[in-house]
C-alpha cells in the first residue's frame, strides 16, 4: 500500500507564464488519453502474430514493467511538480550532460508520436472509398495523403493554441469516448463469440519465450501502454500537483493495463478458427488491415465495425493532440535547463509556449517523409520512450540518498529495491526491440547531441546567463551505458549476431544495468549542486495567473 508523506508540500512552480488550470481528472485523462490511442487498434493483432495466445503473458509483463516505472515517476512528480518533468529529473541529479541527453530522449519520443497517430488515422481510413488514394500499396503517403496529414497536424497544434484549459476539456471529452469504445467492443464481441479452444488449438506459445519477449517491444505492447508521463509533463500547470500527480499517474496505468489485457483475451477468443488454421504467424481474415473493425464485421457485428472505424479517427486524434502538447512542454523544460534557446519558454496570453508548438508541427511534417507507416515506428518509439523513462530510476536513486530531507507527497514503498529493478526492466525492453531498431536510435541520439550540444557550446562560449554546466564527472557513466547497450544488442539474439544465447543475454543486461545504476549513484552531483540546479529552474513564488 502506498504511503502519503505528511510533510509540508513543496511550494514549487515554474515561471514563464504557464497557468495552473488542470485538476486531477484533467491530469489523469491526459495520461489515459495518451495510453488509449492507436495502440488498441493494432496491438492485439500484432502481438498474437508474434507470440500466439501467449501474447497475454507479453501484455502482463509489459504492464508490470510500466507500473514499476510509473511508481518511480509518481514520487518524483510529487517532489518536483514542474513542466516537462521527465526531461528534468536527470538534469537535477547528474548535471548538464546527462540532463541534455535524457531531455533529447524525452523530446524525441514525444515529437514522433503525433505523426504516428496521424498515419494510423489515415491507414484506417482506407476502409472508406474516399480515402483510397491517400496511401500507396506499401502504406507510404501519396501527395493527397501527405497534404491531409499536414492538415491534421495543424489541427492538433491549433487546438493547443487555445490553452491548456481548452485542451483539458477537449481531451476529457475525447477520452470518455476512447475508454467507452474499447470496453464496449470487449463485451459486445465476447458475447456469443468467445471460443476457449482458440488458446490451445494451434499452440499456446508457438514461438516460445523469444516470441513472448520480442512482442513486448516490437508489436506495440509497450508503445500502447506509454503515456502515463503526460500528467508529469503537465505538472507545471496542475492546480494541486503534490496530491494529484501520483494519483493521475498510477490511475492511468491501472485503467490502461486492464483494458489492454482484456482486449487481447477477447481478440484471441473471438477469432474464427479458419483465420489462424495455418498458424498464428499467418493470421488472416477480411479486413485485417483494421483488425478490430474487421473482426467485428466477420462475426456479424457490422454496425460495431462502423463504430470502430469512426473510433480509428477519434482515438489516434486524441493521443496525437496530447502528445503535441507534451512536445512543447518538453522543449519548454529543455530551454529552462539551458539546452535550447529561451524562445521555447515564451508564452502567449493564454500561457501557451507557442514556439515549441510550431516546432512540434514542423517536426511532425518532416516525420511524414521518411517513415511510411504506423508499424515501422513502433519499435523505434518504444526504445526512445523507455530510454527516456530509464532516467527516472537513476535520478530516484540519487535523490533518495542525497536529498532525503525533501518532502515527498507520495513515498514509494521499497523504493530502493523497485528503483534498480525498474532500471533493469527498462533496459530489457530496449534490448528486446532488437538491433535493427537500436542502431537507428543511435543515429537519432547523435543528431540530438549535435543540435542541443551546439546550442550548449554557443551559450557557454558567449557566457550567456542560461548556459548549462555540462558536468562530465557526474555523467561519466552515460557513454559506457549507451555504447554498452548497443554492443550487447549487436551480440544478442534479437536481431543481432546471436553470440549471446537466449537467457544469457538477459542476464548480461541485468548485470550491466546494476553496474550502471550504482556507478551513476556513486558519481552523481553533490547535494548542494543538485539543490542549486533545482533552484535555478524552480521558484517558490505564486504561479502565474
C-alpha positions, 0 to 999 in steps of 0.5 A, a space after each residue: 500500500 502506498 504511503 502519503 508523506 505528511 510533510 509540508 508540500 513543496 511550494 514549487 512552480 515554474 515561471 514563464 507564464 504557464 497557468 495552473 488550470 488542470 485538476 486531477 481528472 484533467 491530469 489523469 485523462 491526459 495520461 489515459 488519453 495518451 495510453 488509449 490511442 492507436 495502440 488498441 487498434 493494432 496491438 492485439 493483432 500484432 502481438 498474437 502474430 508474434 507470440 500466439 495466445 501467449 501474447 497475454 503473458 507479453 501484455 502482463 509483463 509489459 504492464 508490470 514493467 510500466 507500473 514499476 516505472 510509473 511508481 518511480 515517476 509518481 514520487 518524483 512528480 510529487 517532489 518536483 511538480 514542474 513542466 516537462 518533468 521527465 526531461 528534468 529529473 536527470 538534469 537535477 541529479 547528474 548535471 548538464 550532460 546527462 540532463 541534455 541527453 535524457 531531455 533529447 530522449 524525452 523530446 524525441 519520443 514525444 515529437 514522433 508520436 503525433 505523426 504516428 497517430 496521424 498515419 494510423 488515422 489515415 491507414 484506417 481510413 482506407 476502409 472508406 472509398 474516399 480515402 483510397 488514394 491517400 496511401 500507396 500499396 506499401 502504406 507510404 503517403 501519396 501527395 493527397 495523403 501527405 497534404 491531409 496529414 499536414 492538415 491534421 497536424 495543424 489541427 492538433 497544434 491549433 487546438 493547443 493554441 487555445 490553452 491548456 484549459 481548452 485542451 483539458 476539456 477537449 481531451 476529457 471529452 475525447 477520452 470518455 469516448 476512447 475508454 467507452 469504445 474499447 470496453 464496449 467492443 470487449 463485451 459486445 464481441 465476447 458475447 456469443 463469440 468467445 471460443 476457449 479452444 482458440 488458446 490451445 488449438 494451434 499452440 499456446 506459445 508457438 514461438 516460445 519465450 523469444 516470441 513472448 519477449 520480442 512482442 513486448 517491444 516490437 508489436 506495440 505492447 509497450 508503445 500502447 501502454 506509454 503515456 502515463 508521463 503526460 500528467 508529469 509533463 503537465 505538472 507545471 500547470 496542475 492546480 494541486 500537483 503534490 496530491 494529484 500527480 501520483 494519483 493521475 499517474 498510477 490511475 492511468 496505468 491501472 485503467 490502461 493495463 486492464 483494458 489492454 489485457 482484456 482486449 487481447 483475451 477477447 481478440 484471441 477468443 473471438 477469432 474464427 478458427 479458419 483465420 489462424 488454421 495455418 498458424 498464428 504467424 499467418 493470421 488472416 481474415 477480411 479486413 485485417 488491415 483494421 483488425 478490430 473493425 474487421 473482426 467485428 464485421 466477420 462475426 456479424 457485428 457490422 454496425 460495431 465495425 462502423 463504430 470502430 472505424 469512426 473510433 480509428 479517427 477519434 482515438 489516434 486524434 486524441 493521443 496525437 493532440 496530447 502528445 503535441 502538447 507534451 512536445 512543447 512542454 518538453 522543449 519548454 523544460 529543455 530551454 529552462 535547463 539551458 539546452 535550447 534557446 529561451 524562445 521555447 519558454 515564451 508564452 502567449 496570453 493564454 500561457 501557451 509556449 507557442 514556439 515549441 508548438 510550431 516546432 512540434 508541427 514542423 517536426 511532425 511534417 518532416 516525420 511524414 517523409 521518411 517513415 511510411 507507416 504506423 508499424 515501422 515506428 513502433 519499435 523505434 518509439 518504444 526504445 526512445 520512450 523507455 530510454 527516456 523513462 530509464 532516467 527516472 530510476 537513476 535520478 530516484 536513486 540519487 535523490 533518495 540518498 542525497 536529498 532525503 530531507 525533501 518532502 515527498 507527497 507520495 513515498 514509494 514503498 521499497 523504493 530502493 529495491 523497485 528503483 534498480 529493478 525498474 532500471 533493469 526492466 527498462 533496459 530489457 525492453 530496449 534490448 528486446 526491440 532488437 538491433 535493427 531498431 537500436 542502431 537507428 536510435 543511435 543515429 537519432 541520439 547523435 543528431 540530438 547531441 549535435 543540435 542541443 550540444 551546439 546550442 550548449 557550446 554557443 551559450 557557454 562560449 558567449 557566457 550567456 546567463 542560461 548556459 548549462 554546466 555540462 558536468 562530465 564527472 557526474 555523467 561519466 557513466 552515460 557513454 559506457 551505458 549507451 555504447 554498452 547497450 548497443 554492443 550487447 544488442 549487436 551480440 544478442 539474439 534479437 536481431 543481432 549476431 546471436 553470440 549471446 544465447 537466449 537467457 544469457 543475454 538477459 542476464 548480461 543486461 541485468 548485470 550491466 544495468 546494476 553496474 550502471 545504476 550504482 556507478 551513476 549513484 556513486 558519481 552523481 552531483 553533490 547535494 548542494 549542486 543538485 539543490 542549486 540546479 533545482 533552484 535555478 529552474 524552480 521558484 517558490 513564488 505564486 504561479 502565474 495567473 
